[in-house]
Amino acid sequence: MKPEGMKNSDRNYERNYNRYMDNDVPKFTFPSKGMRARAAYQLIHDELNLDGNPDLNLATFVTTWMEPEADRLIIENLHKNFIDHFEYPQVNVIEERIVNILANLYNIPDNYNFVGTSTIGSSEAIMLGLLAHKWNWKLRCIKENKSHDKPNIVFGGDTHVSWDKFARYFDVEPRIVPLKKDRYVIGPDDVRKKIDENTIAVGAVLGTTFTGEFDPVADLNDMLLDVKHDLGLDIPIHVDAASAGFITPFYEPNFKWDFRLEQVKSINTSGHKFGLVYPGLGWLIFRDESLLPEDLKFYVNYLGDEMPTYTLNFSEGSSMVVAQYYNIMKLGFDGYSTIANKMMGNAHYLAERIAKSGSFKLLNGASHIPVVTFEQKEKKKFTLFDLSYKLRERGWIVPAYSLPPEANDTTIMRVVVRENFTSDMVDIFVQDLMNAEKALENGNPSPTKAYSRKAHSVS
């Protein structure tokens, strides 16, 4: 995309200008002199053409397209630092509105005084949520005159790496429930064996990065209620709904995973996944403001007025918060429901096509979110890693990866069906997938022969 106002003749001029440049593109030190703005643009633009096409990136959960009106709002607010509430109070008001909207979307009970915040992605939201649970556990230990030097947290091997980061960065023992062959989520019995009086929280994932499946939040809640009744241990659940937080309420509104369950004390979700906003934006909601310890809030007045802050990163752009509000206003509940159902329909169609191919075994055919994962039905002379690289010849970006320990002998592929991955694109992708497999089977590295669909090639 050329800069606004740049004509083709101007662009050609810049290409000619670049042709006579004597200096290399700077890589290690500041260039002694600068260059014309359009020349700098063109050099960087051309280099970035080496990146993959976001529309063909089936690996990412992240939004790659927004409407022009949203793009305009984003540009209009790029220069606003969200943390400056005194200078930009209306952005703060918009954030508070979204926190209210999400808390109610996640069925917060009427008698709870919830609190929440925007974050730079779900990773920060997870860190902040778990940090609060660690602090609450510590305060409870101090009140009961108990040791508080050995906290632990229980979660499954199906979690995002941000959970492992939290445990390491904040000195909490991770008690990880390993995955098993043919079972890629955690269960209440396995979790029960690992919790004790030093457990700060249990993590449950709604839409795992590996397979897209759901941990059984309701079953975990029932187990922890029994523990609370029998042993007096009040262990909270933090639900990582990064992937499902903007799908499940619209696609399966009666599915209980949220604040309708007593032990669910905090939820994070990602605005830049199925919230349909560009990266990076996350959200964190606590069931009650009492769950956010006062000790973790900092009050500063060097931005013009005293204000509380509870973030790992002080500065944050305003644009994506505004963009989230645009989507909520523009789409409404019905709009998000329509998009969720369309994505799920296309994901089910993809799963059906892959299953009928005969070459692959489905692990998850979009059971709850629009994610399809599959493995090879039988061992072949090529791997899914080879197939992933072969598909790049057509522009498709599809990840192949091994599952975590205890299940790492299984290699799978994952396709995330986003809004712009239509049923027609499904047909094209499946055809390319089968052609790529055939080419690898035949030992044929030629993309021309591998990808000709109807033998309509012209020599």
C-alpha positions in Angstrom: 0.0 0.0 0.0 1.5 3.4 -1.0 1.3 6.4 1.3 -1.8 8.5 1.0 -1.4 11.0 -1.7 1.4 9.2 -3.5 0.8 8.9 -7.2 2.1 6.1 -9.4 4.4 8.6 -11.1 5.8 9.7 -7.8 6.3 6.0 -6.8 8.2 5.3 -10.1 10.3 8.4 -9.4 11.2 7.0 -6.0 12.2 3.7 -7.5 14.4 5.5 -10.0 15.8 7.6 -7.1 16.6 4.4 -5.2 18.4 2.9 -8.2 21.2 5.5 -7.9 21.6 5.2 -4.1 25.2 4.7 -3.1 24.6 3.7 0.5 23.4 0.4 1.8 20.3 0.0 3.9 21.4 0.7 7.5 21.5 -2.5 9.6 23.9 -1.9 12.5 24.7 1.8 12.9 22.9 5.1 12.3 23.4 6.3 8.7 25.5 9.4 8.6 22.9 11.1 6.5 19.2 10.6 6.0 17.2 10.2 2.8 14.0 11.4 1.3 10.8 10.2 3.1 9.4 8.4 0.0 12.7 6.7 -0.6 12.8 5.5 3.0 9.2 4.3 2.7 9.8 2.4 -0.5 12.9 0.6 0.8 11.1 -0.6 3.9 7.9 -1.4 2.0 9.8 -3.5 -0.5 11.7 -5.4 2.2 8.5 -6.2 4.1 7.1 -7.8 1.0 9.2 -10.8 2.2 6.6 -11.3 5.0 3.8 -13.8 4.5 0.4 -12.7 3.4 -1.7 -12.1 6.5 -4.9 -13.2 4.7 -3.3 -16.6 4.0 -1.9 -17.0 7.6 -3.9 -19.8 9.0 -1.6 -20.1 12.0 -2.5 -16.9 13.7 -5.5 -16.3 16.0 -4.9 -12.6 15.5 -7.2 -10.3 13.6 -5.7 -9.2 10.2 -8.5 -7.0 8.9 -10.7 -4.3 10.2 -13.2 -1.9 8.5 -12.0 1.4 7.1 -13.8 3.4 9.7 -12.0 1.4 12.4 -8.7 2.0 10.7 -9.5 5.7 10.7 -10.2 5.7 14.4 -7.0 3.8 15.0 -4.9 6.4 13.1 -6.7 9.2 14.9 -5.7 7.8 18.3 -2.2 6.4 17.6 -0.6 9.3 19.3 -2.5 9.0 22.6 -0.9 7.2 25.5 -3.7 5.4 27.2 -2.2 5.7 30.7 -2.5 9.5 30.5 -6.1 9.6 31.9 -5.8 13.3 32.9 -4.9 14.3 29.3 -7.2 11.8 27.6 -10.1 11.1 30.0 -12.6 10.0 27.4 -10.5 7.0 26.4 -10.5 6.0 30.0 -14.3 6.3 30.0 -14.5 4.1 27.0 -12.3 1.4 28.7 -14.6 1.4 31.7 -17.6 1.0 29.4 -16.0 -2.1 27.8 -15.1 -3.6 31.2 -18.8 -3.3 32.1 -19.9 -4.8 28.9 -17.5 -7.8 29.2 -18.4 -8.4 32.8 -22.0 -8.6 31.9 -21.3 -10.7 28.9 -19.5 -13.1 31.2 -22.6 -13.2 33.5 -21.3 -11.4 36.5 -23.8 -11.9 39.4 -25.7 -8.8 40.4 -24.4 -8.8 44.0 -20.7 -8.5 43.0 -18.8 -5.3 42.5 -16.6 -6.4 39.6 -13.4 -4.6 38.4 -11.3 -4.9 35.3 -8.7 -3.4 33.0 -7.4 -3.4 29.5 -4.0 -4.9 28.9 -1.5 -5.3 26.1 -2.7 -8.8 25.1 -3.8 -11.7 27.1 -0.3 -12.5 28.3 -0.3 -9.4 30.5 -3.8 -10.1 31.6 -2.8 -13.6 32.7 0.2 -12.2 34.6 -1.9 -9.6 36.4 -4.7 -11.9 37.3 -2.4 -14.6 38.7 -0.3 -12.1 40.5 -3.5 -10.9 42.3 -4.3 -14.5 43.3 -0.8 -15.0 44.6 -1.0 -11.8 46.7 -4.4 -12.8 48.1 -3.0 -16.2 49.1 0.0 -14.5 50.7 -2.2 -12.1 52.7 -4.4 -15.0 53.8 -1.3 -16.9 55.0 0.0 -13.9 57.0 -3.4 -13.5 58.6 -3.5 -17.1 59.6 0.2 -17.0 60.7 1.3 -19.5 58.1 4.3 -19.8 56.0 4.0 -18.1 52.6 7.3 -18.9 50.9 6.2 -21.9 48.8 3.2 -20.9 46.6 2.2 -23.2 43.8 -0.2 -22.9 40.8 -1.9 -25.8 39.0 -2.5 -25.8 35.3 -2.3 -28.1 32.4 0.3 -28.8 29.7 -2.2 -27.3 27.3 -1.7 -23.7 28.5 0.0 -20.9 26.7 3.6 -20.2 27.5 2.6 -17.1 29.4 1.5 -19.4 32.3 5.0 -20.9 32.5 6.4 -17.4 32.3 4.3 -16.2 35.3 5.5 -19.2 37.4 9.1 -18.5 36.6 9.0 -14.7 36.7 7.0 -14.5 40.0 8.6 -17.4 41.8 5.6 -19.7 42.0 6.0 -23.5 41.7 4.2 -24.7 38.5 2.4 -28.0 39.1 1.6 -28.9 35.5 -0.9 -31.6 34.7 0.7 -33.4 31.8 -1.3 -34.1 28.6 -1.9 -37.8 27.7 -2.1 -39.6 24.4 -5.6 -39.0 22.9 -6.5 -36.6 25.8 -5.2 -33.1 25.4 -7.0 -31.2 28.2 -6.9 -31.5 32.0 -9.5 -33.3 34.2 -10.6 -32.6 37.8 -9.2 -35.8 39.2 -5.7 -35.0 37.9 -6.0 -31.4 39.3 -7.2 -32.7 42.7 -4.0 -34.6 43.2 -1.9 -31.5 42.8 -3.6 -28.9 44.9 -3.0 -28.1 48.5 -3.1 -25.2 51.0 -0.4 -23.4 49.1 -2.2 -23.4 45.8 -2.8 -19.9 44.7 -5.1 -20.8 41.8 -6.1 -23.4 39.2 -5.9 -22.5 35.6 -8.4 -23.5 33.0 -8.1 -22.8 29.3 -11.1 -22.1 27.1 -9.7 -22.9 23.7 -6.1 -24.2 24.0 -3.4 -23.0 21.7 -2.5 -26.6 20.8 -5.8 -28.2 19.8 -8.5 -25.5 20.4 -10.3 -27.7 23.0 -11.8 -26.6 26.3 -10.7 -27.6 29.8 -13.8 -28.7 31.7 -14.3 -25.5 33.8 -17.6 -26.6 35.3 -16.1 -30.0 36.4 -13.1 -28.2 37.9 -15.5 -25.8 39.7 -17.5 -28.7 41.2 -14.3 -30.4 42.4 -13.0 -27.2 44.0 -16.4 -26.6 45.7 -16.1 -30.0 47.3 -12.6 -29.2 48.4 -13.8 -25.9 49.9 -16.6 -27.8 51.8 -14.4 -30.7 52.9 -11.1 -29.0 53.6 -11.9 -25.3 53.9 -9.5 -24.5 51.0 -11.0 -21.7 48.9 -9.0 -22.1 45.7 -9.9 -19.7 42.8 -10.1 -20.6 39.1 -8.6 -18.2 36.6 -10.1 -18.9 33.1 -7.8 -18.1 30.2 -10.5 -17.3 27.6 -8.0 -15.6 25.2 -9.4 -17.6 22.3 -13.0 -18.2 23.3 -14.0 -15.0 25.2 -15.5 -13.5 22.1 -16.9 -16.7 20.6 -18.6 -18.8 23.3 -20.9 -16.1 24.6 -22.3 -15.6 21.1 -22.1 -19.2 19.8 -22.9 -21.1 22.9 -24.5 -18.7 25.3 -25.9 -21.4 27.6 -22.5 -23.1 28.0 -21.4 -22.5 31.7 -17.7 -21.5 32.0 -17.8 -18.0 33.3 -18.9 -16.1 36.5 -22.0 -18.3 36.8 -19.5 -20.8 38.3 -18.7 -19.9 42.0 -15.0 -20.6 41.9 -14.3 -18.6 38.7 -12.8 -15.5 40.2 -11.1 -13.9 37.2 -11.2 -14.2 33.4 -8.9 -12.9 30.7 -9.7 -12.6 27.0 -8.0 -11.3 23.9 -9.5 -8.4 22.0 -7.1 -9.0 19.1 -8.2 -12.5 18.5 -11.9 -13.1 17.9 -12.6 -9.7 19.5 -11.8 -8.7 15.9 -9.2 -6.0 16.8 -5.6 -5.7 15.6 -2.9 -6.6 18.1 -2.3 -5.9 20.9 -5.2 -5.8 23.3 -6.3 -8.0 26.1 -8.9 -7.7 28.9 -8.9 -8.9 32.5 -12.1 -9.0 34.7 -12.2 -9.8 38.4 -15.4 -11.2 39.9 -15.2 -8.7 42.8 -12.9 -5.7 43.5 -11.9 -7.3 46.7 -9.9 -9.8 44.6 -7.6 -7.0 43.5 -5.4 -6.3 46.5 -4.8 -2.6 47.3 -1.1 -3.3 47.7 -0.8 -4.0 44.0 -2.2 -0.7 43.0 0.1 2.3 42.5 -1.0 5.9 42.7 0.9 8.4 40.6 0.3 12.1 40.0 3.1 13.0 37.6 0.7 12.8 34.6 -1.4 15.7 35.8 -3.7 14.1 38.4 -3.5 11.3 40.9 -4.6 8.1 39.3 -4.3 4.4 40.2 -2.4 2.0 37.9 -2.3 -1.8 37.9 -0.3 -2.8 34.8 3.0 -4.5 34.1 3.7 -2.0 31.3 3.1 1.6 32.1 2.5 3.0 28.6 -0.2 1.6 26.4 -1.7 2.8 23.1 -5.2 4.1 23.0 -6.0 3.0 19.5 -7.0 -0.6 20.1 -9.2 0.2 23.1 -11.1 2.6 20.8 -11.2 0.0 18.0 -12.7 -2.5 20.4 -15.4 -0.1 21.3 -16.0 0.6 17.6 -16.6 -3.1 17.0 -19.0 -3.4 20.0 -21.0 -0.4 18.8 -20.9 -1.4 15.1 -21.6 -5.1 15.4 -23.6 -5.4 18.6 -24.5 -8.8 20.1 -26.3 -9.8 16.9 -23.3 -8.9 14.7 -20.8 -10.8 16.8 -23.2 -13.8 16.9 -23.5 -13.7 13.1 -19.7 -13.6 12.6 -19.1 -16.3 15.2 -21.7 -18.6 13.6 -20.2 -17.9 10.1 -16.7 -18.8 11.3 -17.9 -21.9 13.1 -19.8 -23.0 9.9 -16.7 -22.6 7.7 -14.6 -24.4 10.3 -17.0 -27.4 10.4 -16.9 -27.4 6.6 -13.1 -27.5 6.6 -13.1 -30.3 9.2 -15.5 -32.3 7.0 -13.4 -31.8 3.9 -10.2 -32.8 5.7 -11.9 -35.9 7.3 -13.2 -37.0 3.9 -9.7 -36.7 2.3 -8.8 -40.0 3.9 -5.2 -38.7 4.6 -5.8 -37.1 8.0 -7.3 -37.9 11.4 -9.1 -35.0 13.1 -8.2 -34.2 16.7 -10.6 -31.3 16.9 -13.1 -30.5 14.3 -14.0 -27.0 15.7 -15.9 -28.4 18.7 -16.2 -25.0 20.4 -14.1 -22.4 18.5 -13.2 -22.1 14.8 -10.0 -24.1 15.1 -9.4 -27.4 13.3 -6.5 -29.6 14.2 -5.4 -32.9 12.6 -2.6 -35.4 12.3 -1.5 -37.9 9.7 -3.7 -40.9 9.6 -0.7 -43.2 8.9 3.1 -42.7 8.9 4.4 -41.6 5.5 7.8 -40.8 4.1 7.2 -37.1 4.7 6.1 -35.3 7.9 3.6 -32.6 8.6 6.6 -30.3 8.9 7.4 -31.0 5.3 3.8 -30.5 4.3 3.8 -27.1 6.1 6.8 -26.0 4.2 5.3 -27.2 0.9 2.2 -25.3 1.5 4.2 -22.1 1.8 4.9 -22.4 -2.0 1.2 -21.4 -2.5 1.4 -18.7 0.2 -0.5 -20.7 3.0 1.0 -20.4 6.5 -0.1 -23.5 8.4 1.8 -24.5 11.6 3.0 -28.0 12.3 4.2 -28.8 15.8 4.6 -31.5 18.4 2.3 -31.6 21.4 3.8 -31.0 24.9 5.6 -33.7 27.0 3.8 -37.0 27.6 2.1 -36.5 24.2 5.0 -35.1 22.2 5.2 -38.2 19.9 2.1 -36.6 18.2 2.7 -34.0 15.5 -0.3 -32.0 14.4 -1.4 -29.2 12.1 -3.7 -26.4 13.1 -5.9 -24.1 11.0 -7.6 -21.1 12.6 -10.7 -20.1 10.6 -11.0 -16.4 10.9 -13.7 -14.1 9.5 -12.1 -13.8 6.0 -11.5 -17.5 5.5 -14.6 -18.2 3.5 -16.0 -21.5 2.3 -14.5 -20.8 -1.1 -11.1 -20.3 0.5 -11.7 -23.6 2.3 -12.1 -25.4 -1.0 -9.0 -23.8 -2.4 -6.9 -24.6 0.7 -8.0 -28.3 0.8 -7.2 -28.7 -2.9 -3.8 -27.2 -2.3 -3.3 -29.4 0.8 -4.0 -32.5 -1.2 -1.8 -31.4 -4.1 1.0 -30.7 -1.7 0.7 -34.1 -0.1 0.7 -35.7 -3.5 3.8 -33.8 -4.6 5.6 -35.0 -1.5 4.5 -38.6 -2.0 5.8 -38.5 -5.5 9.0 -36.8 -4.5 8.1 -34.0 -6.8 9.5 -30.6 -5.7 8.1 -28.7 -8.6 5.4 -26.3 -7.5 4.1 -26.0 -11.1 3.3 -29.8 -11.4 2.3 -30.1 -7.8 -0.3 -27.4 -7.8 -1.9 -27.6 -11.3 -5.5 -28.3 -10.5 -7.1 -29.1 -13.8 -4.1 -29.6 -16.1 -4.8 -26.2 -17.7 -1.2 -25.2 -17.7 0.2 -23.4 -20.7 3.8 -24.1 -21.8 
